[in-house]
Amino acid sequence: MDTVEKSWYDQLLLALEDRYPAENSSPMAKVRARNQRLPIYALSALGNALAQARGWPLKGMDAVDFAIIRKYSWFLPQVQALPPASKWLALHEDLLSLPIDQAAIEAWGVKNPEPVEVDLLGWVVNPSGLPPA
């Protein structure tokens, strides 16, 4: 695993923990906090893949926001106000074929060692979290 990439994902996880802390030490609070972090983390990992595929010198959500701006000519404040599921919907055709970096999967697994495996790709397939119709 590339040390620079791993470090970037570790820093992202720390920033997300600061932004979405567990309200208390109960298991439910931890799950709720993890569920707030997961969409942003998965979309950021896809943003890295998108930037790499297009040769952009951007990372994470910056790449996702830039792609939305280029595709739809929306203004940055509009794009930044979108929730992760809406950003995914706006770019789903561009993001579906991109792989999530193995470094992202490993960094998430180290930081979130739950007994139940969290599948980052599961969020990519169903970002709204709704049951299949």
N, C-alpha and C positions, 0 to 999 in steps of 0.2 A: 504494500500500500504506500502510495506517495505520502511522505511526511508532511509536505505543505498542504495537501488536500485534507489529510486527517486533522491537522491543526486547524484548518479553516472550519471544518465541520464541528470540531470540539468547541471552538469559539462561538459558533452559531448556537450550539446547544446551551452553552453558558448564558448567552444573551437571551435566549428564549426562556430559560429557567428564571432569569431576573424579571423578564417581562410578564411571565405567567407562572408565578410561584404557587405551590400548593397552599391552600388557605390554612391548613393544619396538617397534622401527621396521620389523619385517618386514611385508610386505603381509598375511599371514595374521592377524597380531595386530591390524592395523588393521581388517580385515574382521570379526573376532570382536568387537572393541569396538563397531563400528558396528552389528552385529547385536544387541548387547545394548541399545544406545540406541534403536534404531528402534521397537520395540514401545511403549516408554514415551512416546516423542515423539509417535507417531501417536495413541495413546490420549489423550494430553494435549491434542492438537489437537482431537480429537473431544469431549473434555470441555469445551473452550471453546465449541464449537458447541452442545453440549447445554445448558450454562448459559445461553447467549444465547437459545436457543429457549424455555427455561422461565423466563427472567427472574430467574435466580439471580445473586447478586453473587459468584460463585466462578469459578475458573479451573482449567484443567488437570485433574490427577488429583484435586484436591479436589472438583471437580464430579462426576467419575466415582464417587469413593468415596461422596459424598453421595447420588447417585442409587441406588447399590446399597443403602445403608442405608435409604433411603425405600422402596425396592421390596421388600426382603426382611427388613427389621427386624433385620439383623445388627449386631453391635457393631463399632465402628471398628477395634479391633485385629485382628478377624477379616478385615475387608475389606482393611486395609493389608497383611496377610500374603499376600493372593492375588497370584499372578503376573499380568502384563498379559493373557495369553491367557484366564485365568479371569475376569478383570473384563470383558473383551470378551464372553465367552460369557454372563455374567450379564446384560449389557445389550444384547446384539446386536440385539434387536428395536427398541430405542430408538435405537441408533446407526446402523443401516443406512441410514436416509434422510437422515442429516446430511452436509453437505458438509465436507470438510477445507478450512480457511481457506487462501486463496492465499498469505497471508503465511507460513504454516507451511511450505508447499511451497517457497517461494522461500528462506526462511531455511535449510531443510535443504539445498537445492541449493547455496547459497553455501558452507556449512560442509563439505559432502561432495561435492566436484566430481569424482566418479569418472567414468571413461570410460563406465561402464555406468550408465544412468539408474536411480535408485532410486525406485520407485513407492510412495508412502505408502499409496495405496489398495490396493496389492497385499497389504500386511500386513492391512488391514482385511478383505479378502475371505478371507484364509487366515492367521489369527493364530498357529496352531500351527506353521506352516511345513511341514506334512506334504504329501506329494504327493497330488493329487486321487485319490479312490477310483474 
